[in-house]
Amino acid sequence: MIIHSIMAVNYTQVIVDSRQELKQAVVQRDHYDKRIIELSIALRALVRFVPDEGQRNQILQEVKDAKRKSVSLADAIMGVMSTAKEGLNASQIREQLELSGFDIEEYSQPLGAVMTAAQRLVEDGKLRKEKTEESGIVFRTPMKPPAPPASMRDLIRSGGGHSEEMTLSTNRAVRSTLRGKRKAERNEDHYQDYLHCQRSHGGSNR
């Protein structure tokens, strides 16, 4: 029991430390992603002042290689919408993408690209859109349906069965204890009868 308690505490601490480190790493990643975008934009604007063509090409290649290619526009939009408390129109989504460090300016028509990607997400069921008086067409994340009530089978699968097993085990132990107690009482009665018979025979012999 003591060993299990110590191991549980260690695992709990590891989980706490890992979650904290993950949060810090995400903050650092976001900071560096934004800084990479800022530096890339600055270098693209300043590279024309470099007289040597070979050096200019080298700088542009470094800027190109620095881009994060794993995140698509659709994924970036979903990341923005997952933290949005209210619906956002295409212009607001574009603004949030820029604030998040996503290089939306690589598209020739950034606003149109955002609208097209958001519309595709609506068609895929990942976003929903609605028309408002203040902001026009806005996009939102779909509302999650209420969770269905758990059936008895679900409860057993999720751990309820353990409680039932413990109850059955406890009942068996109680029944076994009662049987042992009744057996002991019967043995005691037989022993008392034996003593009584011995005393009776002893009196008769006298």
C-alpha positions as CSV (number, residue, x, y, z in Angstrom):
1,M,0.0,0.0,0.0
2,I,2.8,2.4,0.9
3,I,4.7,1.6,-2.4
4,H,1.5,2.3,-4.4
5,S,1.0,5.6,-2.7
6,I,4.6,6.8,-3.3
7,M,4.4,5.8,-7.0
8,A,1.0,7.6,-7.4
9,V,2.5,10.8,-5.9
10,N,5.5,10.6,-8.2
11,Y,3.3,10.2,-11.3
12,T,1.2,13.1,-10.2
13,Q,4.2,15.3,-9.8
14,V,5.5,14.3,-13.2
15,I,2.2,15.2,-14.8
16,V,2.1,18.6,-13.1
17,D,5.6,19.4,-14.1
18,S,5.1,18.2,-17.7
19,R,1.9,20.3,-18.1
20,Q,3.7,23.4,-16.8
21,E,6.7,22.8,-19.1
22,L,4.3,22.3,-22.0
23,K,2.6,25.6,-21.4
24,Q,5.9,27.4,-21.2
25,A,7.2,25.7,-24.4
26,V,4.0,26.8,-26.2
27,V,4.5,30.4,-25.1
28,Q,8.1,30.3,-26.2
29,R,7.2,28.7,-29.5
30,D,4.5,31.4,-30.2
31,H,7.0,34.1,-29.3
32,Y,9.7,32.8,-31.7
33,D,7.1,32.1,-34.4
34,K,6.0,35.8,-34.3
35,R,9.6,36.9,-34.2
36,I,10.5,34.8,-37.3
37,I,7.6,36.4,-39.2
38,E,8.7,39.9,-38.2
39,L,12.3,39.2,-39.2
40,S,11.2,37.6,-42.5
41,I,9.0,40.6,-43.4
42,A,11.8,43.0,-42.5
43,L,14.4,41.1,-44.6
44,R,12.0,40.9,-47.6
45,A,11.6,44.7,-47.4
46,L,15.3,45.4,-47.0
47,V,16.9,42.9,-49.3
48,R,16.6,45.3,-52.3
49,F,19.2,47.5,-50.7
50,V,21.8,44.6,-50.9
51,P,23.9,45.3,-54.0
52,D,25.2,41.8,-54.5
53,E,22.7,39.6,-56.3
54,G,24.1,36.4,-54.9
55,Q,23.7,37.7,-51.4
56,R,20.2,38.8,-52.1
57,N,19.2,35.4,-53.3
58,Q,20.8,33.8,-50.3
59,I,18.8,36.1,-48.0
60,L,15.5,35.3,-49.8
61,Q,16.2,31.6,-49.6
62,E,16.9,31.9,-45.9
63,V,13.6,33.7,-45.4
64,K,11.8,31.0,-47.4
65,D,13.4,28.2,-45.4
66,A,12.4,29.9,-42.2
67,K,8.7,29.6,-42.9
68,R,6.7,27.0,-41.0
69,K,5.2,24.7,-43.6
70,S,3.3,22.3,-41.4
71,V,0.5,24.7,-40.6
72,S,-2.0,25.3,-43.4
73,L,-4.3,28.3,-43.6
74,A,-7.3,26.1,-42.6
75,D,-5.4,24.8,-39.5
76,A,-4.4,28.4,-38.6
77,I,-8.0,29.5,-38.9
78,M,-9.2,26.7,-36.7
79,G,-6.6,27.6,-34.2
80,V,-7.9,31.2,-34.1
81,M,-11.5,30.1,-33.9
82,S,-10.9,27.7,-31.1
83,T,-10.0,30.5,-28.8
84,A,-12.5,33.1,-30.1
85,K,-15.3,33.8,-27.6
86,E,-17.5,35.4,-30.3
87,G,-18.1,35.0,-34.0
88,L,-15.4,36.6,-36.3
89,N,-15.8,37.9,-39.8
90,A,-13.1,37.4,-42.5
91,S,-11.3,40.7,-41.6
92,Q,-11.2,39.8,-37.9
93,I,-9.9,36.3,-38.7
94,R,-7.2,37.8,-40.8
95,E,-6.2,40.2,-38.0
96,Q,-6.1,37.4,-35.5
97,L,-4.0,35.3,-37.9
98,E,-1.5,38.1,-38.2
99,L,-1.4,38.5,-34.4
100,S,-0.8,34.8,-34.0
101,G,2.3,35.0,-36.2
102,F,0.8,33.3,-39.3
103,D,2.2,34.8,-42.5
104,I,-1.0,35.7,-44.3
105,E,0.7,38.1,-46.5
106,E,2.2,35.3,-48.5
107,Y,-1.2,35.1,-50.3
108,S,-1.8,37.5,-53.1
109,Q,-5.3,38.2,-51.8
110,P,-5.2,37.5,-48.0
111,L,-8.8,38.4,-47.3
112,G,-10.1,36.4,-50.2
113,A,-8.0,33.4,-49.1
114,V,-9.4,33.6,-45.6
115,M,-13.0,33.8,-46.8
116,T,-12.4,30.8,-49.2
117,A,-10.7,28.7,-46.5
118,A,-13.4,29.5,-43.9
119,Q,-16.2,28.6,-46.3
120,R,-14.6,25.3,-47.0
121,L,-14.4,24.7,-43.2
122,V,-18.1,25.4,-43.1
123,E,-18.8,22.9,-45.8
124,D,-16.7,20.3,-43.9
125,G,-18.8,21.0,-40.7
126,K,-15.8,22.4,-38.8
127,L,-17.3,25.9,-38.7
128,R,-20.7,27.5,-39.0
129,K,-21.5,30.9,-40.3
130,E,-24.3,33.3,-39.7
131,K,-25.2,36.8,-40.8
132,T,-25.2,39.6,-38.3
133,E,-26.2,43.3,-38.5
134,E,-22.9,44.6,-36.9
135,S,-20.2,42.4,-38.5
136,G,-21.9,40.9,-41.5
137,I,-21.1,37.3,-42.1
138,V,-19.3,35.8,-39.1
139,F,-17.9,32.4,-38.5
140,R,-18.2,30.3,-35.3
141,T,-17.2,26.9,-34.1
142,P,-20.1,24.4,-34.0
143,M,-22.0,24.0,-30.8
144,K,-21.3,20.7,-29.2
145,P,-24.4,18.5,-28.8
146,P,-25.3,17.5,-25.2
147,A,-23.7,14.3,-24.1
148,P,-26.2,11.4,-24.0
149,P,-27.0,9.9,-20.6
150,A,-24.7,7.1,-19.7
151,S,-26.1,3.6,-19.8
152,M,-25.4,1.0,-17.2
153,R,-23.1,-0.7,-19.7
154,D,-21.1,2.5,-20.2
155,L,-20.9,3.0,-16.4
156,I,-19.5,-0.5,-16.0
157,R,-17.0,0.0,-18.9
158,S,-15.9,3.4,-17.4
159,G,-15.2,1.9,-14.0
160,G,-18.6,1.3,-12.4
161,G,-18.0,-2.4,-12.8
162,H,-15.1,-2.2,-10.4
163,S,-17.5,-1.0,-7.7
164,E,-19.9,-3.8,-8.5
165,E,-17.0,-6.3,-8.4
166,M,-15.9,-4.9,-5.0
167,T,-19.4,-5.2,-3.7
168,L,-19.7,-8.8,-4.8
169,S,-16.3,-9.6,-3.3
170,T,-17.3,-8.0,0.0
171,N,-20.6,-10.0,0.0
172,R,-18.7,-13.2,-0.6
173,A,-16.3,-12.5,2.2
174,V,-19.2,-11.7,4.6
175,R,-21.0,-14.9,3.7
176,S,-17.8,-16.9,4.2
177,T,-17.3,-15.3,7.6
178,L,-20.9,-16.1,8.6
179,R,-20.5,-19.7,7.5
180,G,-17.3,-20.0,9.5
181,K,-19.0,-18.5,12.5
182,R,-22.0,-20.9,12.2
183,K,-19.6,-23.8,11.8
184,A,-17.7,-22.8,14.9
185,E,-21.0,-22.5,16.8
186,R,-22.0,-26.0,15.7
187,N,-18.6,-27.4,16.8
188,E,-19.0,-25.7,20.1
189,D,-22.5,-27.2,20.6
190,H,-21.1,-30.7,19.7
191,Y,-18.2,-30.2,22.1
192,Q,-20.6,-29.2,24.9
193,D,-22.8,-32.2,24.1
194,Y,-19.7,-34.4,24.3
195,L,-18.8,-33.0,27.7
196,H,-22.3,-33.5,28.9
197,C,-22.2,-37.1,27.8
198,Q,-18.9,-37.7,29.5
199,R,-20.2,-36.2,32.7
200,S,-23.3,-38.4,32.5
201,H,-21.3,-41.6,31.9
202,G,-19.0,-40.7,34.7
203,G,-21.9,-40.3,37.1
204,S,-23.3,-43.6,36.0
205,N,-20.0,-45.4,36.6
206,R,-19.9,-44.2,40.2
